Amino acid sequence: MHRSRSHRRWMLLAAALLATGLTVTGCTAGPAASSSTSGKTKQQAAEPREVPAGEFLDDHDLAGLEAAEIIDRLDALPVDERPTDLIASVQPESLELTDDQNRQTTLPMPDDRVYISVAPYQSQTHDCYFHSLTTCLGELTNAEVRVTLTDADGTVLIDESRQTFDNGFVGLWVPRGIEASLTIAHAGQTATAEISTTDSDDATCITTMRLS
């Protein structure tokens, strides 16, 4: 499985921060991110210890859940109910979980779908690449938006009203292997972006859609 060096650095840093009891904020850097990382800890990041998924999920009240179920649950949680001892990074082929005990486990994503989380905004946003279910925050919380997703051949895959989660994101399960145009409309404003689910390092967090 492909794993970018920058993402590896993020997971190591996240584990170290969690181990010191600090809250991790922000999202996961992608393949093109620079080697510098904000919020560095004085404690050198230790290699996370891989543990069986069953053990990890039991300890975080996620027992018996698959990646898609965990994603749907965590992304929709009210912000003040998010676990502070868990980092959950959504990638096209896996869900990577790291906790405050410097443990890590990886769950496979569905064979036919990829999860993309989108945070449309009006005035402020942040850089992101792989969506972090417990730390990413967008501007428009609990807002009604119209979502339209159109495949390269003109097929409309999604055309419906959604409400952004309390974290300001709207989550979309998208077919694998497509290039598509995504449009978000809100309060008379729109934004459009191109998305891809063809590669193992495609972005799962879209924070560049400024409404105008």
N, C-alpha and C positions, 0 to 999 in steps of 0.2 A: 504494500500500500504506500502511495506517495505521501510524504510528510515534509513540508517545507522547513528549512532551517529556522526561519523566523518564527514559525508556529511552534517549533520545538523549544526555542528560547522562551516564548510566551508561556508554554505549559510549565517549564521549569520555574520561571519567575512566579507564576500563579501559585504553584505548589509551595514555594518558599514563603510567599506572603500569607497564604492561608495557615501555614505552619506557625507563623509568628502571631496569629490572631488578628491580622490586619484585613480590612475589607478591600477586595479587589474591585475596581471600577473600570468601566470602559469595555472595549470589545477586543477581539482577537485579530492580530496582524496577519496579513496574507503573505504569499510568496514574494511580493515585490517590496515588502516593508524593509526599512533600514535596520541596521543592527542595533541602533540606539533604542532604548526602552525607557519610557517615563516611569516614575515612581519606583526606582530601583531600591532594593533592600541592601543593607550592609551585609546581611548574611548571604553567603554565596548559595545560589540555588542548587539544591541537591537533586539528583536523579529521582523522579517519582518511582515508587515501588508498584509494579504491576500486580494486581490481585484478581482473583476470580470475580466475574461479574456478579454472581449470586451473592457472594459475601459483601461486596461493595453496595449493591442495591438494597440488601437487607438493612444495612446500617444507615441508609438514608431514606427509609420508608418508601422505597421504590421497588420492592420485591415483586418479581413476576412480570414486570413491565418490559416491553421491547422499546427500542430506540424511538420509534414514532410516538408511542404512548407517553414516554418521558418528555419528549419535545413538546407535545401538545399540552401536557400538564404544566411544565415549568414556564413556558412562554406566556401562558394565560394567567399566571398567578398575579395577584395584586403585588405591587412593588414591596410593600411593607411586610409581605408574607414570604418573600423569597428567602431561600436558605442562604445563610452567609458563610457556610462551611463547605460550599460546593461550587466548582466551576464546571460548566457544561458547554463544550465547544462543538457547534454543529458544522460538520464538513460533508461534502457530497457523498462520501462513501462510509462515513462512520460518525458516531457520537462519542466524543472523548470526555470522560469524567475524571476530575481530579478533586481531592478533598483536603481538609486542613490537617490530615495525618500524613500528608505527602504520599497518598496512595492514588493509583490511577487504574482505570479500566476502560475498555473500548467495546462499543456495541456496533454491530453492522446496521447500516441503513437499509430500508426496503430496496429490493432489486429494481423496482420500476418507478420509484419516485425520489425526488430530492426536495428538501425543505429550504425555502428561501424566506427570510424575514426582512420586511421592508419598513423603513421609518421615513415617510414623507415629512417634509418640514417647510416652514415659512420663513424663519429667521435664523435658526441655529441648528447645527448638526455636529457630527463627529466622524472621524475616519474609522472604518471597520472593514473586515473582509470575511472572516468566519464568525458567524453569529454566536454570541455568548448569552445563553439563556437566563443566567442569573445576574448579569451585570450590565448588559446593554440598556441604554435609556434613550428614547426618542422624544421629540418635542410635542407631538400631537397625541396626547393620551386620551383614551376612551372617546375617540372622535369618529363620526360617521364618514366613510370614504367609499367611493365607487372604484372598483378594481376591474380592469379589463386586461386580459392577457391573450395575445394573438400570435400564433405560430408563424413561422416563416412562409408557410404555404397559404396563409390567410385564415386558417382555422381558428375560431374563437374558443379558447380553452376555459377562460373564466370571464364572466361578465355579470357581476353582482355587487350589491352593497355589503360592506363589512364594517365592523367597528374595530378600531385599533385597540390593542390590549392596554392595560394600565402602564406598560413600559413604553408606549408610543409606537409599537410595531404592529404590523399585520402579517400573519404567517400564511404562507402559501405552499401547498404541496403541489409540485410541478413534475410533469413526466420527465424521465431521463432522456438524454440524447436530443434535446431541442435547442434551437435559437429562437427567441421570442421577443416581442415588444410588449412592455408593461406600461400601462397608463393608470395613474391614480388621480382621482378628481375629488375635491373637497371645497365646499363653500364657494363655488364658482371658479375655482382655480384648478389647474391641472399640471401634471409633470409626467414625463415619459422617459423610460430607460430601456436599454437592451439587456436581456439576461441570457445566460447560457447554462445548460446542464449537461454538456457534452464531455467535460474533462473532470479528473479527480481533484483538481485544484481550482475549480470555478468558485466564485464568490457565493456565499450563502447569506450575506448581510448587505443590504442595499440601503445606503444612507445618503445618496447623492441626488435624490429626487426633490428638488426645490419647487414648491407650488407657486405658480404665477398666473 
